[in-house]
Amino acid sequence: MFLGLKGAEKFKFIYDKRSNPLTILGYQILGFAAMSYIPFVYGKFETFLILGLFILIWVNDSFAYLTGVSIGKTKLIPSISPNKSVEGFVGGFVATIIASYLLYRYAGVIDLYHWLLYGVIASIIGSVGDLVQSKFKRIAGVKDSGNIMPGHGGIYDRLDSVLYASPFVLLLLSL
């Protein structure tokens, strides 16, 4: 997949002897597969099950950024992502839980308990996915994973949290 990409040298970490390419690509495949199944988990297409994941991830990312920029002091994991703060993480988490409640009130589909767990997964696992993507980029020695979306780090940077959270959301909805 990466061999045909322009600038494939940016993805040298996949071929690094210390990393396992199946593991690195496997989480992407698993994430996309889970994401495609989420709206059908109850036997019919439920728009808000997948749209909810994107909304919660975007709320988490946006409020983590806004909170971190305004009051962030304590670095979360500076060796991987020097600009992320604990305060930003907490701000994103709180906003995501509020958004989960609003999705429950507006969209329904699942009960409040499941929407709140959905928000917890989106916030925590989504943040882990963002940090893992940052680590991959640090290993590869690149700042952004693409330039199609200037200022956003590339399309993959917009999907890293969703890809990581999707299998966990699918597991929650399947229980």
Legacy VTK file of the C-alpha trace (Angstrom):
# vtk DataFile Version 3.0
C-alpha trace
ASCII
DATASET POLYDATA
POINTS 175 float
0.000 0.000 0.000
2.726 2.463 0.925
5.039 1.582 -1.957
2.912 3.487 -4.453
2.656 6.647 -2.383
4.525 9.724 -3.443
7.152 10.360 -0.794
7.009 6.785 0.512
10.257 7.421 2.365
8.120 9.199 4.964
6.803 5.785 5.896
10.183 4.183 6.450
9.153 3.241 9.975
6.971 0.497 8.502
10.072 -1.172 7.111
12.201 -0.518 10.175
13.609 -3.803 11.503
12.328 -2.940 14.977
8.691 -2.670 13.882
6.289 -5.278 12.580
4.498 -4.035 9.446
1.567 -6.382 10.020
0.952 -4.834 13.422
1.203 -1.297 12.092
-1.067 -1.903 9.094
-3.273 -4.348 11.011
-4.704 -1.739 13.342
-5.637 0.392 10.328
-7.436 -2.491 8.619
-9.180 -3.475 11.867
-10.190 0.155 12.437
-11.691 0.589 8.980
-13.479 -2.770 9.182
-14.967 -1.934 12.580
-15.924 1.550 11.418
-17.825 0.117 8.447
-19.741 -2.341 10.647
-20.713 0.073 13.463
-23.824 1.548 11.799
-25.185 -1.965 11.060
-24.567 -3.518 14.475
-28.311 -3.605 15.301
-29.330 -5.158 11.983
-30.326 -1.962 10.197
-28.419 1.149 9.242
-28.268 3.591 12.179
-26.697 6.844 10.979
-25.997 8.254 14.424
-23.976 5.267 15.551
-21.180 6.111 13.109
-21.839 9.846 12.947
-21.745 9.870 16.746
-18.228 8.453 16.717
-16.998 11.215 14.426
-18.814 13.893 16.435
-17.387 12.655 19.736
-13.845 12.391 18.350
-14.043 15.901 16.858
-15.468 17.331 20.086
-12.687 15.651 22.047
-9.957 16.901 19.700
-11.357 20.430 19.518
-11.902 20.912 23.231
-8.620 19.241 24.142
-6.894 21.753 21.875
-8.874 24.765 23.159
-8.443 23.805 26.804
-4.775 22.944 26.350
-3.998 26.228 24.603
-5.861 28.322 27.167
-4.918 26.673 30.491
-2.597 23.771 29.662
0.546 23.676 31.806
1.271 20.019 32.587
2.654 18.103 29.598
0.902 14.800 28.923
3.698 12.833 27.179
6.232 15.390 25.927
8.553 12.798 24.360
5.808 11.803 21.911
3.702 14.939 21.547
5.192 17.984 23.254
2.141 20.229 22.827
-0.466 17.968 24.439
-1.320 18.715 28.053
-3.103 16.923 30.870
-5.476 19.891 31.162
-6.277 19.588 27.469
-6.975 15.884 27.849
-9.350 16.543 30.771
-11.073 19.387 28.896
-11.597 17.154 25.879
-12.870 14.320 28.063
-15.443 16.502 29.876
-16.679 18.050 26.611
-16.979 14.585 25.046
-19.102 13.304 27.937
-21.392 16.345 27.579
-21.602 15.715 23.824
-22.474 12.058 24.558
-25.392 13.206 26.671
-26.533 15.578 23.914
-26.341 12.755 21.346
-28.479 10.624 23.641
-31.063 13.422 23.924
-31.051 14.221 20.202
-30.361 10.910 18.461
-31.401 8.245 20.939
-30.622 4.917 19.194
-28.877 3.599 22.328
-29.510 4.308 26.002
-27.748 6.994 28.053
-25.402 4.512 29.741
-24.113 3.299 26.353
-23.756 6.842 24.983
-21.689 7.800 28.028
-19.462 4.731 27.622
-19.245 5.577 23.910
-17.938 9.026 24.923
-15.406 7.555 27.349
-14.098 5.235 24.623
-13.994 8.016 22.019
-12.091 10.307 24.352
-9.601 7.934 25.946
-8.954 5.466 23.116
-9.152 8.265 20.541
-6.460 10.181 22.419
-4.306 7.056 22.554
-4.717 6.684 18.782
-3.627 10.276 18.294
-0.542 9.697 20.446
0.343 6.504 18.572
0.086 8.386 15.275
2.359 11.073 16.734
4.846 8.385 17.723
4.783 6.898 14.203
5.444 10.332 12.716
8.254 10.979 15.193
9.905 7.679 14.232
9.508 8.531 10.530
10.855 12.047 11.108
7.842 13.855 9.620
5.617 16.565 11.055
2.451 15.842 9.067
1.191 12.689 7.392
0.099 14.648 4.318
-0.558 18.102 2.937
-4.017 17.701 1.392
-5.508 19.507 4.417
-3.099 22.345 5.288
-2.916 23.028 9.021
-4.545 19.707 9.906
-1.592 17.356 9.519
-3.158 15.401 6.665
-6.214 13.224 6.236
-4.737 10.378 8.270
-4.267 12.747 11.201
-8.014 13.377 11.077
-8.737 9.634 11.176
-6.175 8.284 13.640
-8.449 8.622 16.672
-11.443 7.165 14.831
-9.441 4.166 13.633
-8.241 3.374 17.140
-11.622 3.866 18.809
-13.752 2.002 16.214
-13.035 -1.583 17.350
-13.731 -0.650 20.983
-16.995 1.110 20.058
-18.040 -1.917 18.010
-17.299 -4.142 21.010
-19.383 -1.871 23.276
-22.322 -1.868 20.873
-22.110 -5.649 20.424
-22.407 -6.394 24.144
LINES 1 176
175 0 1 2 3 4 5 6 7 8 9 10 11 12 13 14 15 16 17 18 19 20 21 22 23 24 25 26 27 28 29 30 31 32 33 34 35 36 37 38 39 40 41 42 43 44 45 46 47 48 49 50 51 52 53 54 55 56 57 58 59 60 61 62 63 64 65 66 67 68 69 70 71 72 73 74 75 76 77 78 79 80 81 82 83 84 85 86 87 88 89 90 91 92 93 94 95 96 97 98 99 100 101 102 103 104 105 106 107 108 109 110 111 112 113 114 115 116 117 118 119 120 121 122 123 124 125 126 127 128 129 130 131 132 133 134 135 136 137 138 139 140 141 142 143 144 145 146 147 148 149 150 151 152 153 154 155 156 157 158 159 160 161 162 163 164 165 166 167 168 169 170 171 172 173 174
